[in-house]
């Protein structure tokens, strides 16, 4: 999947002279975690994150009174705290590549620049999570089967056909050689929910025919139960 299909195009930006206080207010109001910084020519010259703002803010143990604190926050400019060594991604690069850039640079968002280095969007960790959930088909619920299969043509189809034979409709299939034994691959097959008796029989069949690591049910009703409650 390409970045251009998942990035946010309605990008909120600030200029270099924006105060730290105003930038913080914009982030809170728009519920965003980063702001690209543009100069008078509209070129991206940096990016400021909520972490940058936290790191630059005075300590809670400060002896400044509220008026001095507000003055300090309003006088500090974004240009003084923004990240100037810009890490970016292109719209026609993959989401996976964007994830690597975030991971390697320990950042939570990336400006998306076209071939003329013009800002066309922003992609965040939340967008990456959405892609992962979409690919895995988690919202469909059901059961995930984790198997170790021979790394040869047809092995995945054989396992998927067994699941289908018990009435399971395949939602997604993910496969990787990472952390797999030599000559094998780890495969994660998600299917729609099955009645408990059929699921038990299917698990026994899979255990007898393949190496089955685990089965796991994702119950979507648990999402609402575990939703964070803000007082």
PyMOL commands that set and color helices and strands:
alter all, ss='L'
color gray80, all
select helices_A, chain A and resi 3-5+20-30+50-56+66-75+78-80+95-105+125-136+138-140+155-165+196-209+221-225
alter helices_A, ss='H'
color red, helices_A
select strands_A, chain A and resi 13-15+34-38+44-49+88-89+109-113+119-124+143-150+170-176+184-191+211-217
alter strands_A, ss='S'
color yellow, strands_A
deselect
rebuild
show_as cartoon
